[in-house]
Amino acid sequence: MCRTPVIWIGCVLFALAVAACSSDGGAGAGGSGGGGGADGTPDYAAPGPASVGVLTTSVTDSSRTRTLPVEVWYPATSSGTASDVIDFETDTDRRAALSPLLDAAPAQCVATTTNATRDAPATAGEYPVVLYSHCYTCTRWSAHAVMERLASHGFVVVAPDHEGDTLFDRLEESESALNNALVDVREADIRFLLDAVLGGEVLPEGVTADASQVGMLGHSIGSVTAGRVTQNDPRIAAVVGLAAPMENFVIGGVSVESITVPLGLLAATEDNSIEEPGNVLIRLNFSEANTPAYKIEIVDAGHWSVTNIAGLMDEFLPGCGDDIRQTNDEPFTYVSVESANGHTATFVTAFFAGHLLDDAAGLELLRSNPWPTAAPLQVRE
């Protein structure tokens, strides 16, 4: 039953996928506080020791006459006042459009505050960088809880709005068509932004990027974007895709066999956007990927459970509250957004720590067996 035509046409995927394929609270559980063991070993299942700052800026690609709002999360010198979600948007019209959505959204799924301090002074230094590509008609801050976890463990996360393909374009009914041309634009956005980051732009004062430690993260069509960038840009050293197959039969032109860096994939078992055929393709991507490859499946999660916008509008409801199972049409309740975000943040942070920093604790966590039954992890090395 194709009920959510936001990312993929599930019925088309089903036919193509069939043709192609003729204990909770454990290692992956989310948490709070801590950030390390008594011996100083990092604990990626909890926020890290660093305070987190966040800033909003922009970059302009004059060759394409294209300006992109950009969000940056980074380690800060000290904690301060938590920022409001509305403050991600500095444009008056966008704030006015976002405010009623936040007011009406279910509080258990859509937070109105974050754990980062806006414009906090940064802890000076050279850092690994993770670039984030958002879902179709979403925002650069869609998964701010995951970004905060990364920054608290010493990463800088940089995320653009793919203009023409944002929440605000959807609200204005002016969104770009979902096709290969859109992925072309998104790839160019990310590669231009990476040029800017490595050239010292957009980062807070005192912060520089380590060009040898660049990761790529994407959600939904952002997962396809992440795959496309990684297969074409040798500066990307590790990549994770959330809730969509990088290689698929519909869009993107990605081949997982062309991705030669460590690869992570996440599937939401009740993803009513890409539906079960999309999850079949995620599993196929995992089985065909070069090693090392990792796949986590979050049980009873929906397409937007791994973000902070599940339920922000009707199109983003899969992932919040009650729904019908895609596999047997029975009623069920999605796993809490807090839990899904916790598992996602743990997986993503351990993955990039392990494969950008060669951190033993990150690699050990990825290889630990078993992960919780709520978020089983498979590894191919």
C-alpha positions in Angstrom: 0.0 0.0 0.0 1.7 3.2 -1.2 0.6 5.8 1.3 3.4 8.3 1.5 4.7 9.5 -1.8 7.5 11.6 -0.4 10.7 9.9 -1.3 10.1 6.9 -3.5 7.3 5.3 -5.3 7.1 2.2 -3.2 5.1 0.1 -5.6 7.7 0.6 -8.4 10.4 -0.3 -5.9 8.6 -3.5 -5.0 8.6 -4.8 -8.5 12.2 -3.8 -9.1 13.4 -5.2 -5.7 11.7 -8.5 -6.4 13.4 -8.7 -9.7 16.8 -8.0 -8.2 16.5 -10.4 -5.3 14.6 -13.6 -7.8 18.2 -7.0 24.4 17.4 -3.3 24.7 19.8 -0.9 26.6 22.9 -2.6 25.3 25.7 -1.2 23.1 23.5 0.8 20.8 21.2 2.4 23.4 21.0 6.2 23.6 21.9 7.9 26.8 22.7 11.2 28.5 25.7 12.5 30.4 29.0 10.7 30.9 30.8 10.6 27.6 33.4 8.2 28.7 34.5 5.5 31.1 36.5 5.9 34.3 39.7 5.2 32.3 38.8 7.9 29.8 37.6 5.5 27.1 35.0 7.3 24.9 31.4 6.2 25.4 29.7 6.8 22.1 26.3 5.6 23.4 26.1 8.9 25.4 26.9 12.5 24.7 30.6 13.2 24.8 32.6 15.5 27.1 32.6 18.6 24.9 30.0 21.3 25.1 28.3 21.9 21.8 28.0 25.2 19.9 26.0 25.9 16.8 26.0 28.7 14.2 24.1 29.6 11.1 26.0 31.0 8.1 25.8 30.6 4.3 28.0 30.0 1.2 27.5 31.4 -2.3 28.5 29.5 -5.4 28.8 32.3 -7.9 29.3 29.8 -10.8 25.8 28.6 -10.2 24.3 31.8 -8.8 23.4 29.7 -5.7 23.4 30.7 -2.1 23.0 28.0 0.6 22.2 28.5 4.2 24.6 26.4 6.3 24.5 25.1 9.9 27.7 24.2 11.8 27.8 22.2 15.1 31.2 22.2 16.9 32.9 21.6 20.2 32.5 24.7 22.4 34.6 26.1 25.3 31.7 25.8 27.7 28.0 25.1 27.8 25.5 27.9 27.8 21.8 28.5 27.2 20.2 25.9 25.0 19.0 27.3 21.7 15.5 27.2 20.3 14.7 25.3 17.1 13.1 28.4 15.6 16.5 30.1 15.8 17.9 27.7 13.1 16.0 30.0 10.7 17.2 33.6 10.5 15.0 34.6 7.6 11.8 36.4 8.8 9.5 34.6 6.3 10.9 31.2 7.1 10.6 31.8 10.9 7.0 32.8 10.3 6.3 29.6 8.4 8.1 27.4 10.9 6.6 28.8 14.1 3.0 27.4 13.7 4.4 24.0 12.6 6.4 23.8 15.8 3.5 24.9 17.9 1.2 22.2 16.4 3.7 19.3 16.3 3.5 16.5 18.8 5.8 17.3 21.7 7.0 13.7 22.1 8.4 13.8 18.5 9.4 17.3 17.7 11.5 19.2 20.2 11.3 23.0 20.3 14.8 23.4 21.9 18.2 21.8 21.2 21.1 21.0 23.5 23.5 23.3 21.6 24.4 26.9 22.5 24.0 29.3 19.6 27.2 31.1 18.6 29.2 29.8 21.6 33.0 30.3 21.4 34.6 27.3 19.8 37.3 25.2 21.3 40.2 26.0 18.9 41.8 23.2 17.0 41.8 21.0 13.9 38.8 18.7 13.7 37.4 15.9 11.7 34.4 17.0 9.6 31.2 15.3 8.8 29.0 16.8 6.0 25.2 16.1 6.2 22.7 16.0 3.4 19.1 16.3 4.4 16.0 14.4 3.2 13.7 15.5 0.4 12.0 18.8 1.3 13.5 18.8 4.8 16.1 21.1 6.4 19.8 21.2 7.2 18.9 20.9 10.9 16.4 17.9 10.5 18.6 15.6 12.7 20.1 18.1 15.1 20.2 15.6 18.0 22.6 13.3 15.9 24.7 16.3 15.0 25.0 17.3 18.6 26.2 13.8 19.6 28.9 14.0 16.9 30.0 17.5 18.0 30.1 16.5 21.7 32.7 13.8 20.7 35.0 16.2 18.9 33.6 16.4 15.3 32.5 19.4 13.4 29.3 18.9 11.4 28.5 21.1 8.5 25.1 20.9 6.8 23.6 22.9 3.9 20.0 23.6 2.9 19.6 22.2 -0.6 17.7 25.2 -1.8 14.8 24.4 -4.0 14.4 21.1 -2.0 13.6 22.3 1.5 10.7 22.3 3.9 10.0 25.9 2.9 9.9 25.1 -0.8 7.4 22.4 0.0 5.2 24.8 1.9 5.3 27.1 -1.1 4.6 24.2 -3.4 7.7 25.1 -5.4 9.9 22.1 -4.6 12.3 20.6 -7.2 11.3 17.4 -9.0 12.7 14.3 -7.4 14.9 13.0 -10.2 18.6 12.6 -11.2 18.9 16.3 -11.9 18.1 17.0 -8.3 20.9 14.6 -7.2 23.2 16.4 -9.5 22.4 19.7 -7.8 22.8 18.2 -4.4 26.2 16.6 -5.2 27.4 20.0 -6.5 26.1 21.7 -3.3 28.1 19.3 -1.1 31.3 19.4 -3.1 31.2 23.2 -3.2 30.6 23.3 0.5 33.5 21.0 1.2 35.8 23.2 -0.9 34.7 26.1 1.3 35.2 24.2 4.6 38.7 23.0 3.6 39.4 26.6 2.5 38.6 27.9 6.0 35.1 29.3 5.3 31.9 28.8 7.4 33.8 27.4 10.4 33.9 29.2 13.8 36.9 31.3 14.8 39.9 29.1 15.8 38.5 25.9 14.1 40.1 24.3 11.0 39.2 21.1 9.2 41.4 18.1 8.8 41.3 17.3 5.1 42.2 13.7 5.7 39.3 13.1 8.1 36.1 14.0 6.1 32.9 11.9 6.5 29.6 12.1 4.6 26.2 11.5 6.2 22.8 11.6 4.5 19.1 10.8 5.3 16.7 9.5 2.6 17.5 11.2 -0.7 20.4 12.6 1.3 21.6 9.0 1.6 21.7 8.8 -2.2 23.4 12.1 -2.3 26.0 10.9 0.2 26.7 7.8 -2.0 27.0 9.9 -5.1 29.4 12.3 -3.5 31.5 9.5 -2.0 31.9 7.6 -5.2 33.0 10.7 -7.1 35.0 12.7 -4.5 38.2 11.0 -3.1 38.2 13.5 -0.2 35.4 11.5 1.5 37.0 8.9 3.8 33.8 7.3 5.2 30.1 7.4 4.5 26.8 6.6 6.2 23.3 6.5 4.7 20.1 6.6 6.8 16.7 5.2 5.7 17.3 4.8 2.0 19.4 2.6 -0.3 22.3 4.5 -1.9 22.2 2.3 -4.9 18.7 1.7 -6.2 16.9 1.3 -9.5 15.1 4.6 -9.5 17.4 7.6 -8.9 20.9 8.8 -8.2 23.4 6.8 -10.4 25.2 5.3 -7.4 27.0 2.0 -7.4 28.0 0.7 -4.0 30.8 -1.3 -5.7 32.3 2.1 -6.6 32.4 3.2 -3.0 35.8 2.0 -1.7 35.7 3.7 1.8 34.0 2.3 4.9 30.2 2.3 4.5 27.4 2.4 7.1 23.7 1.9 6.4 20.6 2.3 8.6 17.2 0.8 7.9 14.0 1.6 9.8 12.0 -1.6 9.9 8.6 0.2 9.6 9.7 2.7 7.0 6.4 3.6 5.4 8.1 6.0 3.0 10.5 3.7 1.1 8.5 0.7 2.4 9.8 -2.8 2.7 11.1 -2.9 -0.9 13.4 0.0 -0.1 14.6 -1.9 3.0 15.3 -4.9 0.8 17.5 -2.7 -1.3 19.3 -1.3 1.8 20.1 -4.9 2.7 21.2 -5.7 -0.8 23.5 -2.6 -0.8 25.0 -3.9 2.4 25.6 -7.4 1.0 27.2 -6.0 -2.2 29.3 -3.2 -0.6 33.0 -3.3 -0.3 34.2 -4.0 3.2 34.2 -2.8 5.9 30.4 -2.4 5.8 27.9 -2.0 8.6 24.1 -2.2 8.7 21.9 -1.3 11.7 18.1 -1.9 11.6 16.0 0.1 14.2 13.0 -2.0 15.1 9.6 -0.2 14.8 11.2 3.0 13.5 9.7 5.0 10.7 11.3 7.1 8.0 11.6 10.2 10.1 12.2 8.4 13.5 15.9 9.1 12.9 15.3 12.8 12.7 13.8 15.6 14.9 11.1 16.5 12.5 8.9 13.3 12.7 5.4 14.8 12.8 6.4 18.4 12.0 3.9 18.2 9.2 1.6 15.4 8.0 4.0 14.3 5.3 6.6 13.6 8.0 4.3 11.6 10.3 5.8 8.1 9.6 8.0 7.8 12.7 5.7 9.4 15.3 2.8 7.9 17.2 0.5 5.2 15.8 0.4 3.7 12.3 -0.2 0.5 10.4 2.6 -2.0 9.8 3.8 -2.0 6.3 4.4 -5.8 6.5 1.0 -7.0 7.7 -1.3 -4.0 8.0 -1.6 -4.4 11.8 -1.8 -1.3 14.0 1.3 -0.5 16.0 3.1 2.4 17.8 6.5 3.7 16.5 9.5 3.4 18.7 10.1 6.7 20.5 12.0 9.4 18.6 14.3 9.7 21.6 15.2 6.0 21.4 15.6 6.0 17.6 17.7 9.1 17.7 19.8 7.5 20.4 20.6 4.4 18.4 21.2 6.4 15.3 23.6 8.8 17.1 25.5 5.9 18.7 25.9 4.1 15.4 26.9 7.2 13.4 29.3 8.5 16.1 31.0 5.2 16.7 31.3 4.6 12.9 33.0 8.0 12.2 35.2 7.7 15.3 36.3 4.3 14.2 36.9 5.1 10.5 37.9 8.8 10.5 40.0 8.7 13.7 40.9 5.0 13.8 39.6 5.1 17.3 39.7 1.7 19.0 36.6 2.3 21.2 34.5 3.2 18.1 35.7 0.1 16.2 35.1 -2.1 19.3 31.5 -0.8 19.7 30.8 -1.4 16.0 32.0 -5.0 16.4 30.4 -5.7 19.7 27.9 -8.6 19.6 25.1 -8.5 20.2 23.8 -5.0 19.8 20.4 -4.5 21.5 17.4 -6.4 20.0 15.9 -3.0 19.3 18.7 -2.1 17.0 20.6 -5.2 15.7 23.8 -4.5 13.8 25.5 -6.6 11.1 29.2 -6.2 10.2 31.1 -7.3 7.0 34.9 -6.9 7.3 
